[in-house]
């Protein structure tokens, strides 16, 4: 580290308290502060620290203890959201200057509490972006009102009976030229907008997606309209709007998800968000797109950004969970050699194998998340400059493919990882105060909203199959995918190079696992090579399956549906895993990595790659990439060896990614490692912990005379 | 069906309401009432119906809506528990006559609410059995007090810092001959009893496990003591007892888990539960066991029964979840052929593949659970008759091995299955009112209590490795396992025949997959044969790994720990899967199965077996059981073919296992299939759904002036 950083580092990254975790920290192979600086950079560390400090020093953000009612949780979340605006975390100028700060803000708030982060994010970024990106200058007057909270927004697309199939939405907007108004209407309750975040109790305005009808009855498809749903002075609903709260969810209960039905609600013509299509005062529909499908695609383009954010949110959840579980494992002792001292459960190979791959996944996916965010910014810069080049369009498709499989991979990895962490902490993991339940419950919706994971994966496999199709018209041309620069091969030079390896398709399918010693297996180059083969294999399998389905008379719809399981779905996931492995491999093997950090980072990269690959061992054997017992055993041996090598670095690796104790909010995961003192103290501080129950007289009185009501049975 | 049943069946199994599910019901290959009668029998159906009716007709059991505070939940659960006693569901004479009725009662209450079922179960069966099985006649006076709730009980083994390692418990019981009392003492807060169900608010008495010391200072190990912790008249703690509530958990919040510290609490000598060891008035320790290890094992023997019950509880959770998700999938329509009507999501192969294997698992594990319960009853009958035969001892070991891996398999299958069901219902699965969250959260502790799953699995692998060791002293004798009747082979005839296949060990390892057509793959004989090979393979791998570890100088402790991942752990799970597959295969292929039910039951058996086996495809290839691409593809093809064959039976199969709507308590899973009407109605009935929030003035006032507090950052 440069000396100039050294001085300020003391404040940025204070030393951690000495305690039971010290033994592991002392054995770490690297300096956790150096790694934190390398991964985050000084500016970002400073920003995060300032956000965390602001929350910790404000009593409104005091951890409330457990057991608040849903009503109270929502009130508190609203008040905190307002305070965030007062703190000016969301200042427009800052945000526009530095989108990474937006991501940092959302993830810092999320580390504290996802309901709060989501509430603010939906209001400013989802509602606000919808107005900014789908509207035009006449709508920009709403933007300042978002920041001073004169209005509060929500984004109303999903209906009770339709989510994934957005085109089947049934809310209507009929244009009435007599009054120059749209009439927003829900034909029945199945068309009620449903699940809309912030709509339950708070939102005054909604971006409502409805089928646009012009006089004469022609429908021009789904369009966004700005509709006032509540009076900002009273929070009472506007006439004709039936708006309410959908009730308790599995998690994120500080956020008020709601529903709305519209009974012929009239809004001014100008409140159509008219970026992609507009209606003249007389009622003529005008658009710059040639068909409604293209226009619809453009109007929903912003959803890709949502998925990129979700990847970041999932990574946060995984990070927090592994920090809690690993610090617990380093201090919880159970059993030991005969008559010896009990050993920390982290010393058990089984516990290492359960947790360390998820620690590696947190690091690998964190890097992927950041790099994808930078890609997204490049894309959006192009959009703002109205770049209509082929490269820009291809970049859009590539990012769409990455985000559409990135969200499933990140959300599932986090969901499984959190569950593993909860179980790895035994009973104490089941105690709410330790937070693993909240993390799991708050992460869970990431698996199904903004596009159900399984549905989204089809976007990615379609992208890959599309690249293949451009290589030739059919099966016999599979091997004819041209390399970049070759005739017709322009599309294969993907802007982010994620699919460029497909240019070597024929050679790749012939590739075989050739590692002969365990030592040689401990680098992420090994899984990287295997994944390239695997994606090619699954691409061929998927293509063959689709072709076979069509030959046997299936419609396109049937053929696609019958090619998902074991083929297209696996293809999309394997492609994303490959991309994550590749990016983290390149990141950890670049010359800029400070030498003292190389070993630990490369071990993390190798562990994530090999562990992730090991889910596909069956295919590696089936397709001939692996043969003989040794290949599979070497993969397993390498995973266990890396777990063993990383075990003593595990606590220091949590120190790099863990937020301050106040934010982490888990007695068993605190930095001082005083597991039992912290847990005991947290339990004793809960409400009425030692009091007898208020209903104690019910115990003393009214004893059952067994059988007294038995005639009922 | 016999005509005599026909008449009463109308009442027992009323017709289901006609509605959107009818289309699937009409396509079913079998009569759901016939299957229900075949699987449950008329008596059991009648018992369950009477319990369900009693709950439904009593306003105390009215579904409370969501959002009760933890305090309120506990009060309500206590009142309902008392009502269950008044209903006399728990009448001693009935229960003792028919243990299956106990299981039926617990699972019926659990289908309604696990907090209630667990509260009653812990009080009567865990606390009561501990007194009955660990105590002697002088303690039986407490039994009637359990049933009239004069006292309320809990079972206090786990301490804050020790769970799995029971021998390391640190609570002490010093005998004082001067007063003929034991002095129960917690040396520090880490020795506080912790996680004890019913202890938080309700229990008046606890069975407390403590290290027994006699005068002179000798410790005789862990013994159970009956300790009064609260005054039954006031529910105030007894002097010297600090007892409290550990607070909110991830689920089962109607149950009050608690902690207790004892400060030199004196109890009469007689309150030692003295079945396995006693202290004379003068302070001499007497026992009929030759060492403390043997005595300790006997005193904890009752835990096996707990695990068998847990298997049944997990099966209930899985059943409820698949019923909800499948009925949802049969009525939720999304997308469809171009310009055609939208199709139920159950028509998608991907959705079938996500859900139908869990439906099959629910049926297969249900059968396993029941059969294991019968085995347990045979064991307990032997215990009551003081059967000291070698067969009885072997039966105990075999059931211990089955229960120790059965609990992990059932709890993990349920946990994953519920999560898949929740995701398969999309956003609506995330709404609390649809109950998938409660099922997941209430099932979750089954993975870690009564023995952590990963720790328990070692019991089963140890059992199998022990059988192997008896076949010969070392590796070279691996093939020498004698068949039953051969010299030294007596132990290999396991009483339940679960391990008898190991007699064919040499031949089995040479077995190869030989199925050549998809059609031949559609029977559970195929996975059964593969599993026999797989268990032998993993047994050999585990043995070799252990041997290799020991040769390289590892202690027994290290060798065992380093042989769990990929070896012993997989061995235990594969053995249990084999047992479940075998029992369900035999059950569905027996001549008693009515011919109209054979096809569907055998498909369920094949699907569970093949799907479960497909997790091990990598090993099948690695070990040479599979070779070539076709084997793996055939396994996949068979799974998809069975899903397709079962798809039209899926709704009728839920009808067989679903409780009445009131018990199932999920708007999207109701028998009438009116998905949206039921969900909409449930949402509108929630508290204050259309009201503006109580804190609305906070919205209108105190608008943020952005940056007003920005100096803080």
Interface residues (C-beta under 8 A of the other chain):
Chain A: X50 X51 X54 X57 X58 X66 X67 X69 X70 X71 X74 X75 X78 X79 X82 X83 X85 X86 X87 X88 X89 X90 X91 X147 X148 X149 X150 X152 X158 X160 X161 X162 X163 X164 X165 X168 X189 X190 X192 X194 X195 X201 X202 X230 X232 X233 X234 X235 X236 X237 X242 X243 X244 X245 X246 X247 X248 X249 X250 X251 X256 X259 X333 X334 X335 X336 X337 X338 X342 X348 X349 X350 X353 X354 X415 X419 X422 X423 X426 X427 X429 X430 X431 X432 X433 X436 X437 X440 X441 X444 X445 X447 X448 X449 X452 X453 X454 X555 X556 X557 X558 X561 X562 X564 X565 X566 X569 X617 X618 X619 X620 X621 X622 X623 X624 X626 X629 X631 X632 X633 X636 X640 X676 X679 X680 X683 X684 X686 X688 X689 X690 X692 X693 X694 X695 X696 X698 X699 X700 X702 X703 X704 X705 X706 X707 X708 X709 X710 X712 X713
Chain B: X50 X51 X54 X57 X58 X66 X67 X69 X70 X71 X74 X75 X78 X79 X82 X83 X85 X86 X87 X88 X89 X90 X91 X147 X148 X149 X150 X152 X158 X160 X161 X162 X163 X164 X165 X168 X189 X190 X192 X194 X195 X201 X202 X230 X232 X233 X234 X235 X236 X237 X242 X243 X244 X245 X246 X247 X248 X249 X250 X251 X256 X259 X333 X334 X335 X336 X337 X338 X342 X348 X349 X350 X353 X354 X415 X419 X422 X423 X426 X427 X429 X430 X431 X432 X433 X436 X437 X440 X441 X444 X445 X447 X448 X449 X452 X453 X454 X555 X556 X557 X558 X561 X562 X564 X565 X566 X569 X617 X618 X619 X620 X621 X622 X623 X624 X626 X629 X631 X632 X633 X636 X640 X676 X679 X680 X683 X684 X686 X688 X689 X690 X692 X693 X694 X695 X696 X698 X699 X700 X702 X703 X704 X705 X706 X707 X708 X709 X710 X712 X713
